[in-house]
């Protein structure tokens, strides 16, 4: 057993309290004052800030390998706009140094997967940033199915005189794929009663059936307000679980975002905000968005979209949101427990609570201070990074 003693510990509510953290068998055993166990290893972290390893709710780490270029670009299969059968775990390079950099910054969990070239891009994975294989690092797979609206599918296919060239086509392609999956589901049900009627196996439709059954959420790339509303419309039509990722103009339509959360259980993941307005649908990008969503009672997570923003700068993104009026407690929650909850992995990570994975980041100063350094990172109770 390991005990981190006398630190300022981040609570699930986003506040700090002086406490000890006991770790055993890769899990949090207890969080309380004055913990003492016979023969436990004790590390005095007095004066340090102890928080759960941060969770990046949307990124592409390992899919576009650092400093390699096209040879390491494995995130977009731009040959078919509907590819639900693609699996992030088959493309991720766990030896990409970005994992080490993320872990050293206290980001211990990432939700990573395909890009947004395709209308349906494939399956995301939730994984740790420390380990020696994708299998060993995987926390949950699949964790979501990627879908995309807006400029990216239009640009990637329209420039080749292929569909989709318009937002109408993007929506129609998604509807058709879901409708085809409904028909496949009906055939599967008939096959359960009569084996002779079992359809030929289709890996893509098989995964979309999981989306239709609400077993797997749709992870929707949407920046512009109208694209967000189209996503909400289609997800309501098919009664899907979903998250609104990027949600750049979501702050402009809070009434509709709140409605989607209340009526459809939608999740909101905003970002990347620390980037240029590189395309038209980002023209209303602002760091005021987190504050506006918060003031409208909308719970959300923040993400890096790595490699757009290097993952180690996730706390910097949260800090800049605080500068623009987001309360500090909420900024901390949006990169820990909110991110875990919206990603469907809060039973394992996102807060320092007994029974959860012992993913812990220890900082020598307040983690939202850009000068702070992560001096110790534990992943599943193992020292993954330490500054001497």
C-alpha positions in Angstrom: 0.0 0.0 0.0 1.1 3.6 -0.7 -0.1 6.6 1.1 0.2 10.2 -0.2 0.1 12.2 2.9 -0.8 15.8 3.7 -1.6 17.0 0.2 -4.3 19.4 -0.9 -6.7 16.9 -2.5 -9.2 17.8 -5.2 -12.7 16.7 -4.3 -15.3 15.6 -6.9 -16.9 19.0 -6.3 -13.8 20.8 -7.6 -12.7 22.1 -4.2 -9.5 21.4 -2.3 -9.2 19.7 1.1 -6.2 18.6 3.1 -6.2 14.8 3.2 -4.3 11.6 2.6 -4.8 9.3 -0.3 -4.3 5.5 0.2 -3.6 3.3 -2.8 -3.7 -0.5 -2.9 -3.8 -3.0 -5.8 -4.0 -0.2 -8.4 -7.1 1.3 -6.8 -7.9 4.2 -4.4 -8.4 2.6 -1.0 -9.3 5.7 1.0 -9.2 9.4 1.0 -9.3 10.9 4.5 -7.3 12.8 7.1 -4.6 11.0 9.1 -4.7 7.7 7.3 -2.3 5.1 8.8 -1.8 1.5 7.7 0.9 -0.9 9.0 3.8 -1.4 6.6 2.4 1.1 4.1 4.9 3.2 2.0 4.3 6.8 2.9 5.1 9.8 0.7 4.8 13.2 2.3 3.3 15.5 -0.4 2.7 18.5 2.0 2.4 21.7 0.1 1.4 19.9 -3.1 -1.9 19.7 -5.0 -3.2 16.1 -5.4 -5.8 15.6 -8.1 -7.2 12.7 -10.2 -5.4 12.2 -13.4 -6.9 14.5 -15.9 -9.3 13.1 -18.6 -9.2 14.4 -22.2 -12.7 13.6 -23.5 -11.9 14.0 -27.2 -8.5 13.8 -29.0 -6.7 11.8 -31.7 -3.5 11.0 -29.8 -1.7 8.0 -31.3 -3.7 8.4 -34.6 -1.5 11.1 -36.0 2.0 10.3 -34.7 4.1 13.3 -33.6 6.6 14.8 -36.0 6.2 12.0 -38.6 3.7 13.5 -41.1 1.8 11.4 -43.6 3.6 8.2 -42.7 2.0 8.4 -39.2 -1.4 9.8 -40.2 -3.8 7.0 -39.6 -6.9 8.8 -38.4 -9.0 9.4 -41.6 -9.9 6.7 -44.1 -11.0 9.1 -46.9 -12.3 6.5 -49.3 -15.8 6.0 -48.0 -17.9 8.4 -46.0 -19.4 5.6 -43.9 -16.9 3.5 -42.0 -18.3 2.4 -38.7 -16.3 -0.8 -38.8 -13.0 1.0 -38.3 -11.4 0.7 -34.9 -9.1 3.2 -33.3 -7.2 0.5 -31.5 -6.0 -0.9 -34.8 -4.2 2.4 -35.7 -2.9 3.8 -32.4 0.8 3.7 -31.9 1.2 3.4 -28.1 4.9 4.4 -28.4 4.1 7.8 -29.8 6.0 10.2 -27.4 2.8 12.3 -27.0 1.5 9.7 -24.6 4.6 10.2 -22.4 4.3 14.0 -22.6 0.6 13.8 -21.7 1.3 11.5 -18.7 4.1 13.7 -17.5 1.6 16.6 -17.4 -0.9 14.7 -15.4 -3.3 13.7 -18.2 -3.8 10.0 -17.5 -6.9 9.1 -19.6 -7.7 10.0 -23.2 -10.7 9.3 -25.4 -9.1 9.0 -28.8 -10.2 7.8 -32.2 -10.8 8.7 -35.9 -10.9 12.2 -37.3 -13.9 13.9 -38.9 -13.4 13.4 -42.7 -16.1 10.8 -42.8 -19.8 11.2 -41.9 -19.3 8.1 -39.8 -15.6 7.6 -39.0 -15.4 4.6 -36.7 -14.9 3.5 -33.1 -13.3 5.6 -30.3 -11.4 4.1 -27.3 -10.9 5.3 -23.8 -7.3 4.5 -22.8 -4.6 5.3 -20.3 -1.6 7.4 -21.3 0.9 4.9 -19.7 1.6 1.4 -20.7 3.4 -0.8 -23.3 0.5 -2.0 -25.5 -2.8 -0.7 -26.7 -4.5 -3.7 -25.0 -2.8 -2.9 -21.7 -3.7 0.8 -21.9 -7.3 0.3 -22.9 -9.8 1.3 -20.3 -13.0 0.8 -22.4 -13.5 -0.1 -26.0 -15.5 0.8 -27.9 -16.5 3.9 -26.0 -18.2 5.8 -28.8 -18.9 5.9 -32.5 -17.6 9.0 -34.4 -19.9 11.0 -36.6 -19.2 14.4 -38.3 -21.1 17.3 -39.6 -20.1 20.6 -41.2 -17.1 21.5 -43.3 -14.8 18.5 -43.0 -16.9 15.8 -44.8 -17.8 18.4 -47.4 -14.2 19.4 -48.0 -12.8 15.9 -48.0 -15.3 14.4 -50.5 -16.7 17.5 -52.3 -13.2 18.4 -53.5 -13.2 15.0 -55.3 -16.6 15.5 -56.8 -18.0 12.8 -54.5 -20.8 12.9 -52.0 -21.2 14.6 -49.6 -20.8 18.0 -51.2 -23.5 19.6 -49.0 -24.8 19.6 -45.5 -27.9 18.0 -46.9 -26.0 15.1 -48.2 -24.1 14.6 -44.9 -27.4 14.4 -43.0 -28.9 12.1 -45.6 -25.9 9.8 -45.5 -26.1 9.5 -41.8 -29.8 8.8 -41.9 -29.4 6.2 -44.6 -26.7 4.4 -42.6 -28.8 4.3 -39.5 -31.9 3.2 -41.5 -29.9 0.4 -43.1 -28.7 -0.6 -39.7 -32.3 -0.7 -38.5 -33.1 -3.1 -41.4 -30.1 -5.2 -40.5 -31.3 -5.3 -36.9 -34.7 -6.6 -38.0 -33.0 -9.3 -40.0 -30.9 -10.3 -37.0 -34.0 -10.6 -34.9 -35.6 -12.8 -37.6 -32.4 -14.9 -37.6 -32.7 -15.4 -33.8 -36.0 -17.1 -34.5 -35.0 -18.9 -37.7 -31.3 -19.5 -38.4 -31.9 -19.8 -42.1 -32.9 -16.1 -42.1 -29.7 -14.9 -40.5 -28.2 -12.1 -42.7 -24.6 -12.2 -43.8 -22.4 -10.6 -41.2 -21.7 -6.9 -41.7 -19.2 -5.5 -39.3 -20.2 -1.9 -39.9 -24.0 -2.4 -39.5 -23.2 -4.6 -36.5 -21.7 -1.6 -34.8 -24.4 0.8 -35.8 -27.0 -1.6 -34.3 -25.2 -1.0 -31.0 -25.7 2.7 -31.6 -29.4 2.2 -32.3 -29.8 0.1 -29.2 -28.2 2.9 -27.2 -25.3 0.6 -26.1 -22.8 2.9 -27.8 -23.1 6.7 -28.0 -22.6 8.7 -31.2 -19.7 11.1 -30.7 -20.8 14.0 -33.0 -18.3 16.5 -34.4 -20.2 19.7 -34.9 -18.9 23.3 -34.7 -21.6 25.6 -36.2 -24.9 26.2 -34.4 -26.9 24.8 -37.4 -24.8 21.7 -37.5 -25.3 21.2 -33.8 -29.1 21.5 -34.3 -29.0 19.0 -37.2 -27.2 16.5 -35.0 -29.7 17.0 -32.2 -32.6 16.5 -34.7 -31.2 13.2 -36.2 -30.3 11.8 -32.8 -33.8 12.5 -31.6 -35.3 10.9 -34.7 -33.4 7.7 -34.0 -33.5 7.9 -30.2 -29.7 7.8 -29.9 -27.3 8.5 -27.0 -24.8 11.2 -28.1 -22.3 13.8 -27.2 -21.9 17.1 -29.0 -18.1 17.4 -29.5 -16.4 20.8 -30.3 -19.8 22.5 -29.9 -18.0 25.8 -30.8 -21.2 27.8 -31.3 -23.1 25.9 -28.6 -22.9 29.0 -26.4 -25.0 30.8 -29.0 -27.9 28.4 -28.6 -27.9 27.4 -24.9 -31.7 26.9 -24.9 -31.4 24.1 -27.4 -28.4 22.6 -25.8 -30.2 22.4 -22.5 -33.2 20.9 -24.2 -31.0 18.1 -25.7 -29.4 17.4 -22.3 -32.8 17.3 -20.5 -34.8 15.4 -23.2 -32.1 13.2 -24.8 -29.3 12.9 -22.2 -26.8 14.6 -24.5 -23.3 15.4 -23.3 -21.3 18.5 -24.3 -17.5 18.5 -24.9 -16.1 21.8 -26.0 -12.8 22.7 -27.7 -10.2 23.0 -28.9 -10.4 26.7 -27.9 -6.6 27.4 -27.8 -6.3 27.4 -31.6 -6.7 29.7 -34.6 -9.9 30.3 -36.5 -8.6 28.2 -39.3 -11.9 27.7 -41.1 -15.2 29.5 -41.5 -17.1 27.4 -39.0 -14.6 28.5 -36.3 -15.3 32.2 -36.8 -17.2 32.5 -33.5 -14.6 30.6 -31.5 -14.2 32.2 -28.1 -12.8 31.4 -24.6 -16.0 33.0 -23.2 -18.0 29.9 -24.3 -17.3 27.9 -21.1 -18.5 30.7 -18.9 -21.7 31.2 -21.0 -22.5 27.5 -20.9 -21.9 27.4 -17.2 -24.1 30.5 -16.6 -26.9 28.7 -18.5 -26.6 25.6 -16.2 -25.0 23.4 -18.8 -22.5 20.8 -17.6 -19.6 20.2 -20.0 -16.1 18.8 -20.5 -13.1 20.5 -22.2 -10.9 18.7 -24.7 -7.6 19.3 -26.6 -8.4 17.6 -29.9 -4.8 16.6 -29.8 -2.7 17.0 -31.9 -4.5 20.3 -32.5 -3.5 21.3 -29.0 -0.8 19.1 -27.4 -2.5 17.1 -24.6 -0.2 18.5 -21.9 -1.9 21.9 -22.3 -5.3 20.6 -21.2 -5.0 22.4 -17.8 -3.9 25.6 -19.6 -7.1 25.5 -21.6 -9.1 25.2 -18.4 -7.1 28.1 -16.9 -7.8 30.4 -19.8 -11.5 29.7 -19.4 -11.2 30.8 -15.7 -9.6 34.0 -16.9 -12.7 34.6 -19.0 -15.1 34.1 -16.1 -15.5 30.3 -15.6 -15.4 29.5 -11.9 -12.2 27.6 -10.9 -14.2 24.7 -9.4 -16.0 24.1 -12.7 -12.8 24.4 -14.7 -11.3 21.7 -12.7 -14.4 19.5 -13.0 -14.5 19.9 -16.8 -11.1 18.2 -17.1 -11.7 15.5 -14.5 -15.1 14.2 -13.3 -17.2 16.0 -16.0 -15.0 14.6 -18.7 -15.2 11.1 -17.3 -19.0 11.3 -16.8 -19.7 12.5 -20.2 -17.4 9.9 -21.7 -19.1 7.1 -19.7 -16.0 6.1 -17.7 -16.7 7.9 -14.4 -17.0 4.5 -12.7 -13.2 4.1 -13.2 -11.6 7.6 -13.4 -12.2 11.3 -13.0 -12.2 11.6 -9.2 -10.2 10.4 -6.2 -12.8 8.1 -4.6 -12.4 4.7 -3.0 -12.7 1.9 -5.6 -11.7 4.0 -8.6 -8.5 3.5 -10.5 -5.5 5.0 -8.7 -4.7 7.6 -11.4 -3.2 10.5 -9.5 -1.4 13.7 -10.5 0.6 15.6 -7.9 1.5 19.3 -8.7 4.0 21.6 -7.0 1.6 24.5 -7.4 -2.1 25.0 -8.3 -2.6 23.0 -11.5 -4.3 25.9 -13.2 -1.2 28.1 -12.7 0.7 27.8 -16.0 4.0 27.7 -14.0 2.9 24.6 -12.1 4.7 21.3 -12.8 3.3 17.8 -12.4 6.0 16.2 -10.2 4.4 12.8 -9.8 1.9 10.8 -11.9 0.5 7.5 -10.9 -1.5 5.3 -13.3 -3.3 2.3 -11.8 -1.1 2.9 -8.7 2.2 2.6 -10.6 4.6 5.5 -10.8 4.4 6.6 -14.5 6.2 9.9 -14.1 8.3 11.5 -11.4 10.5 14.6 -11.2 13.4 14.2 -8.8 
